[in-house]
């Protein structure tokens, strides 16, 4: 009997234990399900906030996370405090809670633990006082911490939990809703699970807080200049769009124009100091009462590049904007002292105002800001050309800019579509009165702008790096023409103008290949460089010039007398010819000073053994004077205007017929009979 009783007791005990295990497993399963549900709700709230970073203040996400935790822990109250944001759900915090009591004491966070659980009766004094202010007897607390740090070797370097804290999550009176408001003391494993869950959620919140902070920092840095902390170009355009969206206004672009000199004199570190001083000066001017009285309204400054800045003034008319720019410049021109050296900047300002034709109806703030900045840049370029230190945008400036843009975009198609031509202007010997050669001059028949001369499009091509394409085109066309004339028995040289920027290491090889391709002797090719260009870039140009001279090409210095060449400079250049600038030759009929200059250049050239060419010869009197001085070659409208290749050949044929012999008969020169009057027509730019 006793055995049966004992067996029955064992069965009952086993059954009870099995039931307990089943109940525990079901409870654990429910807790896991609840934990997963809570993590899912928190994840969705944080993801929603992440999708709206920059526009969302985070309150909705914090409230959703707090509510998910309150439901999971059946808590009386949940508080999430991150930076200045404090959100709570459940029973409100006491009304008399002071701001200082919102800050959790350091003792509330146990080092090395993601979350902590405290009872007021056993908590440290500081924690007990903190809990008493909240009116809670039990609390779960976890720091909203920054992500873990790592040292150089990659080892985790967990900082002190308090130092890395971004905020805190508090769960007051967990389990308060159970059993009529009471809370049975949970088991140790359950406490560990709850603390692990809270720590996980706190880390997720901390990661989102850190990501939000970093994104805000990146967004700010993307629109800020790192050196001056002013807005950069993109930030300025966005801010200007906001400032000018509601009404009129103006944009001014300010150039101090000294950064290169400071860099060259004191080094780039001092150059950065100069830019910083200029930025602070500009900020002070924008905020000054005197400037505000001239141009009331919102003002802000930005650094565009180098020592060039931009300023926006809202709600002003064009006249007031101009006065404001003058006022700003008066403040800015005072010396800036760098390393004890005062630098007086030649401050230039370009201004563009809204509310003028072309912009009056613009309602898109971003488009308006971009167009105003572009117009202010154009006005600044006009100021740099010497038309005054402060220039307001005028429609004619925009036309010039549009024309320049048409040249930049149209050059490539002009070459392929045949809109680019080469005309040739003959040169003649003053002593022998024979045709020696021609100068090749580019002409551009633009489909929209009409006939263009080199004076207009060559500087644009040089500035945009397209001049090499023009040089190759003219060189190829000229050598092809020289070959045709050579085949007809006319040994005419062709002179091609070069930009110093083309004289790189590969240019001599390009010339050699072109000469070989067309079968033209190198001595029939004259390459002309301007005096001002070769003076400014002498060291850069000299190696290529020497190689070209070694090929057998003749070299000429064009526009001589207008640059900075000295006798010593000229004798070091591997040149064969100097060409007197036409401004001196044209003035010989009226200015004795120009006659003296021309005579001096002729004598200097002959002293150095150079051939001297006079450009701009348009009258018989000037031709006679040049011949009397001993000038070698004449070029100008008295001889002929620039002609297309076919017209030039007709001109040569007419000279030959007048002389009674076919052009270049037996290889002889074509003779030229000088007219006795003045060249017909007006002088044209070569």
C-alpha positions in Angstrom: 0.0 0.0 0.0 2.7 2.3 0.9 4.4 1.6 -2.4 1.2 2.6 -4.2 1.0 5.8 -2.2 4.6 6.6 -2.9 4.1 6.0 -6.6 1.0 8.1 -6.7 2.9 10.9 -4.9 5.7 10.7 -7.4 3.3 10.9 -10.3 1.6 13.9 -8.8 4.9 15.7 -8.2 6.0 14.9 -11.8 2.7 16.1 -13.1 2.9 19.3 -11.1 6.5 19.9 -12.2 5.5 19.3 -15.8 2.6 21.7 -15.4 4.9 24.3 -13.9 7.4 23.8 -16.8 4.6 24.1 -19.3 3.3 27.2 -17.6 6.8 28.7 -17.5 7.4 27.8 -21.1 4.1 29.4 -22.1 4.9 32.5 -20.0 8.4 32.7 -21.6 6.9 32.3 -25.0 4.4 35.1 -24.3 7.3 37.3 -23.1 9.3 36.5 -26.2 6.3 37.3 -28.4 5.7 40.5 -26.4 9.4 41.4 -26.7 9.3 40.9 -30.4 6.1 42.9 -30.7 7.8 45.7 -28.7 11.0 45.6 -30.8 8.9 45.7 -34.0 6.9 48.7 -32.8 10.1 50.5 -31.7 11.8 49.6 -35.1 8.8 51.0 -37.0 8.8 54.2 -35.0 12.6 54.8 -35.5 12.3 53.9 -39.2 9.5 56.4 -39.7 11.7 59.1 -38.0 14.7 58.1 -40.1 12.7 58.7 -43.3 11.9 62.2 -42.1 15.2 63.4 -40.7 15.7 67.1 -41.1 11.9 67.8 -41.0 10.8 65.7 -38.0 11.6 66.9 -34.4 11.5 63.3 -33.1 8.6 63.8 -30.7 6.2 61.4 -32.5 8.9 58.7 -32.6 9.8 59.2 -28.9 6.1 59.0 -28.0 5.6 55.8 -30.0 8.6 54.1 -28.4 7.5 55.2 -24.9 4.0 53.8 -25.5 5.4 50.5 -26.8 7.5 50.2 -23.6 4.6 51.1 -21.3 2.5 48.4 -22.8 5.3 45.8 -22.7 6.3 46.5 -19.1 2.7 47.4 -18.0 4.3 50.5 -16.4 2.8 53.4 -14.6 4.8 55.8 -16.6 7.6 55.9 -19.3 9.8 58.9 -19.8 12.2 59.4 -22.7 14.6 62.3 -22.5 17.0 63.0 -25.3 18.8 66.3 -25.5 16.1 69.0 -25.1 13.3 66.6 -26.0 11.3 65.0 -23.1 8.3 62.8 -23.9 6.2 60.8 -21.4 3.3 58.4 -21.5 1.1 57.2 -18.7 0.6 59.1 -15.4 2.1 62.6 -15.8 5.2 63.6 -13.9 4.6 65.7 -10.8 3.9 69.4 -11.7 6.5 70.6 -9.2 9.3 68.6 -10.8 12.2 71.0 -11.4 14.3 71.0 -14.6 17.3 69.8 -12.6 15.3 66.8 -11.4 14.9 65.7 -15.1 18.6 64.9 -15.2 19.4 61.4 -14.0 22.3 61.2 -11.6 25.4 59.4 -12.6 24.9 56.8 -9.8 21.7 55.7 -11.6 23.8 54.0 -14.3 25.9 51.1 -13.4 29.2 50.9 -15.4 29.2 48.0 -17.8 25.5 47.4 -17.7 23.1 48.5 -20.5 20.2 49.0 -18.1 19.6 49.1 -14.3 16.8 48.4 -11.9 16.3 50.3 -8.7 14.1 50.2 -5.6 13.9 53.4 -3.7 14.5 51.7 -0.3 17.8 50.1 -1.5 19.0 52.8 -4.0 22.0 55.1 -3.4 21.1 58.5 -1.8 21.3 60.5 -5.1 19.2 57.9 -6.9 16.7 57.7 -4.0 16.2 61.5 -4.1 15.8 61.4 -7.9 13.2 58.7 -7.6 11.4 60.5 -4.8 11.1 63.6 -7.1 9.4 61.4 -9.7 7.1 59.8 -7.2 8.1 56.3 -8.0 9.3 53.4 -5.8 10.7 51.2 -8.6 12.4 52.2 -11.8 14.1 50.6 -14.8 16.6 53.0 -16.4 18.9 52.8 -19.4 21.2 55.4 -21.0 20.5 56.4 -24.6 24.2 56.1 -25.5 26.4 56.9 -28.5 27.6 53.9 -30.5 30.7 52.1 -29.2 34.1 53.6 -29.8 37.1 51.7 -31.1 40.8 52.4 -30.8 43.4 52.3 -33.5 43.8 48.5 -33.3 40.1 47.9 -33.7 39.5 46.9 -30.0 36.3 48.1 -28.4 36.8 51.1 -26.3 33.6 51.6 -24.3 33.6 55.0 -22.8 32.2 55.8 -19.4 28.5 55.3 -19.7 27.7 58.7 -18.3 30.1 60.5 -20.7 28.7 58.9 -23.8 25.1 59.4 -22.7 22.8 61.2 -25.2 19.7 60.8 -23.1 17.8 58.3 -20.9 14.8 55.9 -20.9 12.9 55.5 -17.6 10.3 52.9 -16.9 8.4 53.8 -13.7 6.7 51.1 -11.6 6.9 48.2 -14.1 4.2 45.6 -13.7 2.0 48.1 -11.7 -1.1 47.0 -13.6 -0.9 43.4 -12.6 -2.8 41.8 -9.7 -4.8 44.9 -8.9 -2.0 47.3 -9.2 0.6 45.3 -7.2 3.8 43.9 -8.5 5.1 40.5 -7.4 8.9 40.4 -7.2 10.0 38.9 -10.5 12.6 36.2 -10.8 16.2 37.0 -11.5 16.1 35.6 -15.0 13.0 37.6 -15.8 14.7 40.8 -14.5 17.7 40.0 -16.7 15.5 39.6 -19.7 13.7 42.8 -19.0 16.9 44.8 -18.6 18.4 43.2 -21.7 15.3 44.3 -23.7 15.4 47.8 -22.3 19.1 48.0 -23.1 18.6 46.8 -26.6 15.9 49.4 -27.3 18.0 52.1 -25.7 20.9 51.2 -28.0 18.5 51.4 -31.0 17.3 54.8 -29.9 20.9 55.9 -29.3 21.9 54.8 -32.8 19.1 56.8 -34.3 19.9 59.8 -32.2 23.5 59.6 -33.3 22.6 59.1 -36.9 20.2 62.1 -36.8 23.0 64.2 -35.2 25.5 63.1 -37.8 23.1 63.7 -40.7 22.3 67.2 -39.3 26.1 67.9 -39.0 26.7 66.6 -42.6 23.7 68.6 -43.9 25.1 71.7 -42.2 28.7 71.1 -43.4 27.4 70.5 -46.9 26.2 74.1 -47.0 29.0 75.7 -45.0 32.5 76.8 -45.9 34.9 74.9 -43.6 37.4 77.8 -43.4 35.1 80.7 -42.6 32.0 78.9 -41.3 30.0 81.1 -43.7 27.5 79.6 -46.1 29.0 78.1 -49.3 27.6 78.6 -52.8 24.9 75.9 -52.5 23.9 77.0 -49.0 23.8 80.6 -50.1 21.4 79.8 -53.0 19.1 77.9 -50.6 19.1 80.7 -48.1 18.7 83.4 -50.8 15.7 81.5 -52.1 14.1 81.6 -48.7 14.9 85.3 -48.1 13.8 86.5 -51.5 10.7 84.3 -51.9 8.4 86.8 -50.2 9.5 89.9 -52.0 12.2 91.9 -53.8 15.8 92.0 -52.9 19.3 92.0 -54.2 22.5 89.9 -54.4 26.0 91.4 -54.2 29.2 89.5 -55.1 32.2 91.0 -53.3 35.8 90.4 -54.4 38.7 91.4 -52.3 41.2 90.5 -55.1 44.3 90.0 -53.0 44.3 86.3 -52.1 47.0 85.4 -54.8 49.3 88.2 -53.6 49.0 87.2 -50.0 49.6 83.5 -50.9 52.7 84.5 -52.9 54.0 86.8 -50.3 53.4 85.0 -47.0 52.2 81.5 -47.9 48.9 79.8 -48.1 48.4 79.6 -44.3 48.5 83.4 -44.2 46.2 83.4 -47.3 43.7 81.5 -45.3 44.1 83.9 -42.4 43.4 86.8 -44.8 40.3 85.1 -46.1 39.1 84.5 -42.5 39.7 88.2 -41.6 37.8 89.3 -44.8 34.9 87.0 -43.8 34.7 88.4 -40.3 34.9 92.0 -41.7 32.1 91.2 -44.1 30.0 89.7 -41.4 30.5 92.7 -39.2 29.5 95.0 -42.1 26.4 93.0 -42.8 25.3 93.3 -39.2 26.3 97.0 -38.7 23.6 99.5 -37.9 24.9 101.9 -40.5 24.5 99.3 -43.3 21.1 98.3 -41.9 19.9 101.9 -42.2 20.9 101.9 -45.8 19.4 98.5 -46.7 17.0 97.3 -44.1 16.0 93.7 -44.2 17.5 90.3 -43.8 21.2 90.0 -44.6 23.5 87.0 -44.8 27.0 86.4 -46.2 28.6 83.4 -48.0 32.0 82.6 -49.3 31.9 81.5 -53.0 35.7 80.9 -53.7 39.1 82.4 -52.8 38.4 85.8 -51.4 35.1 86.3 -53.3 32.0 86.5 -51.2 28.3 87.0 -51.7 25.7 89.0 -49.7 21.9 89.0 -50.0 19.7 91.8 -48.9 15.9 91.3 -48.8 13.2 93.8 -49.5 15.2 96.5 -51.3 14.8 98.1 -54.6 17.6 98.4 -57.2 18.6 102.0 -56.2 18.8 101.0 -52.5 20.8 97.9 -53.4 23.3 100.0 -55.2 23.7 102.4 -52.2 24.0 99.4 -49.9 26.9 98.0 -52.1 28.7 101.3 -52.0 28.3 101.5 -48.2 29.6 97.9 -47.8 32.6 98.7 -49.9 33.4 101.8 -47.9 33.7 99.5 -44.8 35.6 96.7 -46.5 38.4 98.7 -48.2 40.2 99.4 -44.9 43.4 97.5 -44.6 43.4 93.9 -43.3 46.5 93.1 -41.2 48.2 89.7 -41.7 51.4 89.0 -39.8 51.8 92.6 -39.1 51.5 93.6 -42.8 48.5 95.8 -43.8 46.9 94.7 -47.0 44.7 97.2 -48.7 42.3 95.2 -50.9 40.9 96.7 -54.1 37.4 95.6 -53.2 35.1 95.3 -56.2 31.3 94.7 -55.9 28.8 93.4 -58.5 25.1 93.9 -57.7 22.0 92.4 -59.2 18.5 93.3 -58.0 15.2 91.6 -58.4 12.1 93.4 -59.6 13.8 94.5 -62.9 12.8 93.5 -66.4 13.4 89.8 -66.9 13.0 89.0 -63.2 10.0 90.9 -62.1 7.6 88.0 -62.7 9.8 85.3 -61.3 8.1 83.5 -58.4 10.4 80.5 -57.9 12.8 81.5 -55.2 15.5 79.0 -56.3 15.4 80.2 -59.9 15.5 83.8 -58.7 18.4 83.2 -56.4 20.4 81.5 -59.1 19.8 84.1 -61.7 20.6 87.0 -59.3 23.9 85.4 -58.3 24.8 84.8 -62.0 23.9 88.5 -62.8 25.9 89.7 -59.9 28.9 87.7 -61.1 28.5 89.3 -64.5 28.4 92.8 -62.9 31.6 91.9 -60.9 33.3 91.0 -64.2 32.4 94.4 -65.5 33.9 96.1 -62.4 37.1 94.1 -63.0 37.3 95.5 -66.5 37.8 99.0 -64.9 34.4 100.5 -65.2 34.1 101.3 -61.5 34.5 99.5 -58.2 30.7 99.0 -57.8 28.7 97.9 -60.8 25.0 97.1 -61.0 23.9 94.6 -63.6 22.6 96.0 -66.8 20.9 94.1 -69.6 23.8 94.8 -72.0 26.1 92.9 -69.7 23.8 89.9 -70.0 23.9 90.1 -73.7 27.7 90.0 -73.6 27.6 87.0 -71.4 25.1 85.2 -73.6 27.3 86.0 -76.6 30.3 84.7 -74.8 28.4 81.5 -74.0 27.4 81.1 -77.6 31.0 81.3 -78.6 32.1 78.7 -76.1 29.4 76.2 -77.1 29.6 76.9 -80.8 33.3 76.5 -81.5 33.3 72.7 -81.8 30.4 72.6 -84.3 32.0 75.5 -86.2 35.0 73.4 -87.1 33.0 70.3 -88.1 30.3 72.3 -89.9 32.6 74.5 -91.9 31.7 77.8 -90.3 35.4 78.5 -89.6 37.4 80.0 -92.4 41.0 81.2 -92.9 41.7 84.5 -94.7 45.2 85.6 -95.8 46.7 89.0 -95.7 49.8 89.5 -97.9 53.1 90.9 -96.7 55.5 92.7 -99.2 59.1 93.7 -99.2 59.4 97.5 -99.0 62.7 97.5 -100.7 62.2 94.8 -103.4 58.4 95.5 -103.7 57.6 91.8 -104.0 55.1 89.6 -102.2 56.9 87.6 -99.5 54.1 85.7 -97.9 50.8 85.9 -96.0 49.5 85.9 -92.5 46.7 83.4 -91.8 43.8 85.0 -90.0 40.8 83.0 -88.7 37.3 84.1 -89.5 34.1 82.7 -88.0 30.8 82.8 -89.7 28.5 82.1 -86.7 25.0 81.0 -87.7 23.4 83.3 -85.1 26.0 86.0 -84.4 27.2 86.6 -87.9 30.8 87.3 -89.0 33.2 87.2 -86.0 36.8 88.5 -85.9 39.6 87.0 -83.8 39.6 89.9 -81.4 36.3 88.6 -80.1 36.5 84.9 -80.1 40.3 84.2 -79.5 40.3 85.5 -75.9 37.2 83.3 -75.1 38.8 80.2 -76.6 42.0 80.9 -74.6 40.1 81.3 -71.4 38.2 78.0 -72.0 41.2 75.9 -73.2 39.8 75.5 -76.7 42.6 77.6 -78.4 44.5 74.5 -79.3 41.8 73.4 -81.6 41.8 76.7 -83.4 45.6 76.6 -83.7 45.5 73.1 -85.3 42.7 74.1 -87.7 44.5 77.3 -88.9 47.9 75.5 -89.1 46.4 72.7 -91.2 44.5 75.0 -93.6 47.5 77.3 -94.0 50.0 74.6 -94.8 47.5 73.1 -97.3 47.3 76.5 -99.0 51.1 76.9 -98.9 51.4 73.6 -100.7 49.0 74.6 -103.4 50.9 77.9 -104.0 54.2 76.1 -104.0 53.0 73.7 -106.6 52.1 76.8 -108.8 55.6 78.1 -108.5 54.9 80.7 -105.7 57.2 80.3 -102.8 55.1 82.2 -100.2 55.6 81.9 -96.5 52.5 81.5 -94.2 52.5 83.1 -90.7 50.2 81.4 -88.1 49.4 83.1 -84.8 50.0 81.1 -81.6 48.7 81.4 -78.1 51.4 80.9 -75.5 49.1 78.3 -73.9 49.6 76.1 -76.9 53.3 75.9 -76.5 53.4 72.7 -74.5 55.9 69.9 -74.9 53.8 68.2 -77.6 53.3 71.2 -79.9 56.6 71.0 -81.8 55.8 67.4 -82.6 52.4 68.4 -83.9 54.0 71.1 -86.1 56.6 68.7 -87.5 53.8 66.1 -88.3 51.8 68.8 -90.1 54.8 70.0 -92.2 55.5 66.4 -93.2 51.9 65.7 -94.0 51.6 68.6 -96.4 55.1 68.5 -97.7 55.9 72.1 -96.9 59.5 73.2 -96.2 59.8 74.3 -92.6 61.3 77.7 -93.5 58.0 78.7 -95.2 56.2 78.5 -91.8 56.3 81.5 -89.6 54.9 81.1 -86.1 53.9 84.3 -84.4 53.6 84.9 -80.6 52.6 88.1 -79.0 55.1 90.1 -77.0 52.9 90.4 -74.0 52.2 86.6 -74.0 55.8 85.5 -74.3 56.9 88.1 -71.7 54.4 86.7 -69.1 55.2 83.1 -69.8 58.8 83.2 -71.0 60.1 80.2 -69.0 57.1 78.1 -70.0 57.3 79.0 -73.7 61.1 79.0 -74.3 61.6 75.2 -74.6 58.9 74.8 -77.2 60.1 77.9 -79.1 63.7 76.5 -79.3 62.5 73.2 -80.6 60.3 74.9 -83.2 63.3 77.0 -84.3 65.4 73.9 -84.5 62.9 72.4 -86.9 63.6 75.3 -89.3 60.4 77.3 -88.6 60.8 81.0 -88.4 59.5 82.7 -85.3 58.1 86.2 -85.0 57.2 88.5 -82.0 53.8 90.0 -82.8 52.4 93.4 -81.6 55.9 94.5 -80.6 56.0 97.7 -78.5 52.8 97.1 -76.5 54.3 94.6 -74.0 57.2 94.6 -71.6 60.1 93.3 -73.7 63.5 94.8 -73.2 66.5 94.5 -75.5 68.1 92.0 -73.2 64.8 90.0 -73.2 64.4 90.1 -77.0 68.0 88.8 -77.7 67.4 85.7 -75.5 64.4 84.6 -77.6 65.0 82.4 -80.6 63.1 84.8 -83.0 63.8 85.9 -86.5 61.2 88.7 -86.9 59.6 91.5 -84.9 56.3 92.9 -86.0 55.6 96.5 -85.0 52.2 96.9 -83.5 49.8 98.6 -85.8 48.8 101.2 -83.2 52.2 102.9 -83.7 52.2 102.6 -87.5 48.7 104.0 -87.8 49.7 107.0 -85.7 52.8 107.9 -87.8 50.8 110.3 -89.9 49.8 112.4 -87.0 52.0 111.7 -83.9 55.7 112.4 -83.9 56.0 110.2 -80.8 54.8 107.2 -82.8 57.3 107.9 -85.5 60.1 107.9 -83.0 58.9 104.6 -81.5 58.7 103.0 -84.9 62.2 104.2 -85.8 63.6 102.9 -82.5 62.1 99.5 -83.0 63.4 99.3 -86.6 66.9 100.2 -85.4 66.8 97.8 -82.4 65.6 94.9 -84.7 68.3 95.5 -87.2 70.9 95.7 -84.4 69.8 92.2 -83.3 69.8 90.9 -86.9 66.0 90.6 -87.1 63.6 91.3 -89.9 61.2 94.1 -89.1 57.6 94.0 -90.2 55.2 97.0 -89.9 51.6 96.1 -89.5 48.7 98.5 -90.2 50.2 100.2 -93.3 47.3 102.1 -94.9 48.8 105.1 -96.7 51.5 105.7 -99.2 53.1 108.4 -96.9 53.5 105.9 -94.1 54.9 103.3 -96.5 57.5 105.8 -97.8 58.4 106.8 -94.3 58.9 103.2 -93.3 61.0 102.5 -96.4 63.2 105.5 -95.5 63.7 104.2 -92.0 64.9 100.9 -93.4 61.9 98.8 -92.4 61.9 95.5 -94.2 58.3 94.4 -94.7 54.9 96.0 -94.8 51.5 94.6 -94.1 48.2 96.4 -94.1 45.2 97.6 -96.1 47.5 99.6 -98.5 48.8 96.2 -99.7 45.5 94.2 -99.3 42.9 93.4 -96.8 42.7 89.8 -95.6 41.3 87.6 -98.4 40.0 84.1 -98.7 42.4 81.7 -100.4 40.6 81.9 -103.8 40.5 85.7 -103.8 44.1 85.9 -102.8 45.1 83.8 -105.7 43.1 86.1 -108.0 44.9 89.1 -106.5 48.3 87.4 -107.1 47.2 86.7 -110.7 46.3 90.3 -111.2 49.7 91.4 -110.0 51.4 89.0 -112.3 49.4 90.2 -115.3 50.2 93.8 -114.4 53.9 92.9 -114.4 53.7 91.0 -117.7 54.6 87.6 -116.4 52.7 84.7 -114.9 52.8 84.5 -111.1 55.9 82.8 -109.9 57.3 82.2 -113.4 60.4 80.0 -113.1 60.0 80.3 -109.4 60.5 84.0 -109.4 58.7 86.4 -106.9 55.4 88.2 -107.6 56.1 91.9 -107.9 53.9 94.5 -106.1 53.3 98.0 -107.3 52.4 100.3 -104.3 49.4 102.6 -104.8 49.9 106.3 -104.4 47.0 107.1 -102.1 45.4 105.7 -99.1 43.9 102.2 -98.8 40.2 102.2 -99.5 37.8 101.2 -96.8 38.3 101.2 -93.0 40.8 99.4 -90.9 39.6 96.0 -89.9 40.8 93.9 -86.9 43.2 91.2 -88.1 
